[in-house]
Amino acid sequence: MARKKVTLQRITNDSVRRGTFKKRRMGLMKKASELATLCDVDTCIVVYGEGESRPEVWPADAAEAERVLARFKDVPELDQCKKMMDMEGLLRQRNDKIREQLLKAQRDNRERETAILLHDAIVGRRSGLVGLSAEDIASLGWMVENRLRVVREAIERRQLHGKGQGQHVDVAAATTLQLHLPQPSSLPSAGAGHWDVMQVMPHPQGWQMTGGDLGALVYNGFGGAGAGGDMLPQSSNMGVRFEGPDPAGQSFPSM
């Protein structure tokens, strides 16, 4: 479970503040020891507690602590202050952060006030923008231009999206049309010219042939009684009409 976020402000209760100080100081010393051991770096911590005459120092060896402090003092002053934070710097940093938050809140409030003025002008409560200052009018102009720009961009996006969909639909329609167009077909002659392809018709519904052609196809295909025993290749749903003379000089019997 995540630990509750701590509010960074002074603890007013004395006993709670002292207990928290001792606990955090022990944790700070532990972190310094881990940093020096794991990363092999020189580390020194000096902590002055409230009402304490002697500070808490790590490392416990005074000579080692003095060596680290002497090395720090040898660093140029500009480099020392680069990462240094004292009470004055901490308060200044907090003030800057609060000032930024205040400016942001003022900008948000100003934008909301301008939106209210714009709404009033649209519904007719501000006829002729009477009573508005130059700053209010400038803010209204900025908001109107900003919203018009957003609307124009939305319209352009929709137009581009519509063009893309239109092209996609055109391609799909052309593909569908090509699939539905009748394909040219031819049947090989069976025998010595007994059957001549006379006409290629569109795809009929079922077997709606004219003049008893269906009976002729069934008779010739499955009867096996033709000149030379020729059999018509299976051509269901081909939409082809065949005409030819009877080899025996007789008409096919009706089914």
MOSULDA-V944945 format. One record per residue. N is the residue number from 1. PHI is phi in whole degrees, 0 to 359 (999 if undefined). PSI is psi in whole degrees, 0 to 359 (999 if undefined). D_CENTER is the distance of its C-alpha to the mean C-alpha in Angstrom with 1 decimal. Layout:
{{N & PHI & PSI & D_CENTER} {N & PHI & PSI & D_CENTER}}
//
This chain:
{{1 & 999 & 135 & 31.4} {2 & 291 & 146 & 30.1} {3 & 282 & 144 & 32.8} {4 & 296 & 139 & 33.0} {5 & 292 & 133 & 32.1} {6 & 268 & 133 & 35.3} {7 & 282 & 124 & 36.1} {8 & 277 & 88 & 37.5} {9 & 206 & 162 & 40.7} {10 & 295 & 136 & 44.4} {11 & 280 & 120 & 45.7} {12 & 284 & 328 & 48.6} {13 & 287 & 125 & 50.4} {14 & 295 & 312 & 52.7} {15 & 295 & 318 & 53.0} {16 & 294 & 321 & 49.3} {17 & 295 & 317 & 48.6} {18 & 295 & 318 & 51.2} {19 & 297 & 318 & 49.9} {20 & 295 & 322 & 46.3} {21 & 298 & 313 & 47.7} {22 & 296 & 320 & 49.6} {23 & 295 & 315 & 46.6} {24 & 291 & 326 & 44.2} {25 & 294 & 319 & 46.9} {26 & 298 & 319 & 47.4} {27 & 296 & 323 & 43.7} {28 & 294 & 318 & 43.8} {29 & 296 & 321 & 46.8} {30 & 295 & 317 & 45.1} {31 & 296 & 323 & 42.0} {32 & 295 & 319 & 44.4} {33 & 296 & 318 & 46.3} {34 & 295 & 320 & 43.2} {35 & 296 & 316 & 42.0} {36 & 292 & 325 & 45.4} {37 & 282 & 311 & 45.8} {38 & 286 & 321 & 42.5} {39 & 259 & 354 & 41.8} {40 & 55 & 55 & 45.5} {41 & 236 & 156 & 45.4} {42 & 283 & 125 & 48.0} {43 & 226 & 139 & 47.2} {44 & 213 & 135 & 49.3} {45 & 230 & 131 & 48.9} {46 & 233 & 118 & 51.4} {47 & 237 & 123 & 50.8} {48 & 260 & 118 & 53.3} {49 & 275 & 160 & 53.3} {50 & 293 & 121 & 54.5} {51 & 79 & 10 & 58.3} {52 & 259 & 136 & 58.6} {53 & 277 & 331 & 61.1} {54 & 246 & 137 & 59.7} {55 & 280 & 163 & 56.1} {56 & 267 & 125 & 54.2} {57 & 237 & 139 & 53.7} {58 & 228 & 132 & 51.8} {59 & 285 & 159 & 53.0} {60 & 294 & 333 & 56.1} {61 & 289 & 116 & 58.2} {62 & 296 & 322 & 59.4} {63 & 297 & 318 & 60.1} {64 & 294 & 320 & 56.6} {65 & 295 & 318 & 55.1} {66 & 295 & 324 & 57.5} {67 & 296 & 316 & 56.5} {68 & 294 & 320 & 52.8} {69 & 294 & 321 & 53.6} {70 & 295 & 322 & 55.9} {71 & 295 & 322 & 53.2} {72 & 294 & 322 & 50.8} {73 & 291 & 335 & 53.5} {74 & 286 & 344 & 54.1} {75 & 289 & 142 & 50.5} {76 & 305 & 149 & 50.5} {77 & 298 & 325 & 50.0} {78 & 297 & 319 & 46.9} {79 & 289 & 329 & 45.2} {80 & 296 & 318 & 46.4} {81 & 280 & 351 & 44.9} {82 & 297 & 317 & 41.5} {83 & 246 & 16 & 40.3} {84 & 269 & 144 & 43.0} {85 & 221 & 116 & 42.5} {86 & 250 & 185 & 45.5} {87 & 297 & 320 & 45.8} {88 & 296 & 316 & 45.9} {89 & 295 & 322 & 42.8} {90 & 297 & 315 & 41.0} {91 & 295 & 322 & 42.1} {92 & 295 & 320 & 41.1} {93 & 296 & 319 & 37.6} {94 & 294 & 320 & 37.3} {95 & 297 & 319 & 38.7} {96 & 297 & 320 & 36.3} {97 & 294 & 318 & 33.4} {98 & 295 & 322 & 34.9} {99 & 296 & 319 & 35.5} {100 & 297 & 318 & 31.9} {101 & 297 & 321 & 31.0} {102 & 296 & 316 & 33.7} {103 & 297 & 321 & 32.6} {104 & 295 & 318 & 29.0} {105 & 296 & 321 & 30.6} {106 & 295 & 319 & 32.9} {107 & 296 & 318 & 30.1} {108 & 296 & 317 & 28.2} {109 & 297 & 319 & 31.5} {110 & 297 & 320 & 32.4} {111 & 293 & 321 & 29.1} {112 & 295 & 319 & 29.8} {113 & 298 & 320 & 33.4} {114 & 295 & 322 & 32.4} {115 & 297 & 322 & 30.1} {116 & 294 & 317 & 33.1} {117 & 299 & 319 & 35.4} {118 & 296 & 318 & 33.1} {119 & 297 & 317 & 33.1} {120 & 298 & 321 & 36.9} {121 & 293 & 325 & 37.3} {122 & 291 & 318 & 35.4} {123 & 277 & 357 & 37.4} {124 & 95 & 11 & 40.6} {125 & 280 & 344 & 41.6} {126 & 239 & 65 & 41.6} {127 & 296 & 120 & 43.7} {128 & 71 & 11 & 44.0} {129 & 55 & 40 & 42.2} {130 & 287 & 138 & 45.6} {131 & 87 & 3 & 45.9} {132 & 266 & 144 & 42.8} {133 & 279 & 171 & 43.1} {134 & 297 & 325 & 41.9} {135 & 294 & 319 & 39.2} {136 & 296 & 318 & 38.0} {137 & 295 & 320 & 38.1} {138 & 296 & 320 & 36.2} {139 & 295 & 320 & 33.4} {140 & 298 & 317 & 33.3} {141 & 299 & 319 & 33.1} {142 & 297 & 317 & 30.2} {143 & 292 & 319 & 28.2} {144 & 297 & 314 & 29.1} {145 & 298 & 320 & 28.0} {146 & 296 & 316 & 24.7} {147 & 288 & 325 & 24.0} {148 & 297 & 320 & 25.3} {149 & 297 & 318 & 23.0} {150 & 297 & 319 & 19.9} {151 & 295 & 316 & 21.4} {152 & 298 & 317 & 22.2} {153 & 297 & 321 & 18.7} {154 & 296 & 319 & 17.4} {155 & 296 & 317 & 20.3} {156 & 297 & 319 & 19.6} {157 & 297 & 318 & 16.0} {158 & 294 & 321 & 17.6} {159 & 296 & 315 & 20.4} {160 & 297 & 319 & 18.5} {161 & 295 & 320 & 16.4} {162 & 294 & 320 & 19.9} {163 & 297 & 318 & 21.5} {164 & 298 & 319 & 19.1} {165 & 293 & 322 & 19.7} {166 & 298 & 316 & 23.4} {167 & 297 & 320 & 23.7} {168 & 296 & 318 & 22.2} {169 & 295 & 319 & 24.6} {170 & 300 & 315 & 27.5} {171 & 296 & 317 & 27.0} {172 & 295 & 320 & 26.8} {173 & 295 & 318 & 29.9} {174 & 297 & 319 & 31.8} {175 & 296 & 317 & 31.0} {176 & 296 & 319 & 32.2} {177 & 297 & 318 & 35.3} {178 & 296 & 324 & 36.2} {179 & 292 & 328 & 36.0} {180 & 270 & 350 & 38.3} {181 & 292 & 141 & 40.8} {182 & 294 & 134 & 44.1} {183 & 269 & 137 & 44.5} {184 & 295 & 137 & 47.9} {185 & 220 & 159 & 49.9} {186 & 216 & 148 & 53.4} {187 & 249 & 137 & 55.6} {188 & 291 & 146 & 58.1} {189 & 289 & 136 & 61.8} {190 & 254 & 110 & 63.4} {191 & 92 & 194 & 67.1} {192 & 268 & 71 & 69.2} {193 & 71 & 26 & 67.7} {194 & 289 & 329 & 68.2} {195 & 237 & 128 & 64.9} {196 & 245 & 133 & 63.6} {197 & 283 & 114 & 60.1} {198 & 264 & 323 & 61.0} {199 & 204 & 137 & 57.7} {200 & 256 & 116 & 54.0} {201 & 256 & 158 & 52.7} {202 & 298 & 164 & 49.2} {203 & 299 & 116 & 47.9} {204 & 279 & 168 & 50.0} {205 & 274 & 114 & 49.1} {206 & 70 & 226 & 50.6} {207 & 242 & 63 & 54.0} {208 & 270 & 75 & 55.3} {209 & 269 & 163 & 57.8} {210 & 255 & 147 & 60.8} {211 & 64 & 35 & 64.5} {212 & 76 & 19 & 64.5} {213 & 295 & 326 & 62.3} {214 & 299 & 318 & 60.5} {215 & 296 & 323 & 63.9} {216 & 295 & 318 & 64.8} {217 & 297 & 315 & 61.6} {218 & 295 & 318 & 62.1} {219 & 296 & 312 & 65.8} {220 & 287 & 326 & 65.5} {221 & 285 & 325 & 62.5} {222 & 247 & 347 & 63.9} {223 & 282 & 327 & 67.6} {224 & 70 & 16 & 68.0} {225 & 250 & 82 & 71.1} {226 & 223 & 178 & 70.7} {227 & 293 & 119 & 72.4} {228 & 75 & 13 & 72.0} {229 & 66 & 28 & 69.8} {230 & 290 & 143 & 66.7} {231 & 239 & 136 & 63.6} {232 & 287 & 132 & 60.9} {233 & 300 & 147 & 57.5} {234 & 297 & 124 & 55.2} {235 & 223 & 49 & 53.3} {236 & 293 & 140 & 51.8} {237 & 61 & 25 & 49.4} {238 & 274 & 337 & 50.3} {239 & 68 & 37 & 51.7} {240 & 245 & 135 & 54.7} {241 & 254 & 131 & 58.2} {242 & 243 & 142 & 61.2} {243 & 222 & 143 & 64.8} {244 & 185 & 163 & 67.8} {245 & 286 & 151 & 71.4} {246 & 283 & 124 & 72.6} {247 & 303 & 326 & 74.1} {248 & 269 & 3 & 76.9} {249 & 77 & 16 & 77.5} {250 & 235 & 155 & 76.4} {251 & 279 & 155 & 73.4} {252 & 291 & 141 & 70.9} {253 & 288 & 147 & 71.7} {254 & 288 & 148 & 69.4} {255 & 281 & 999 & 67.3}}
//
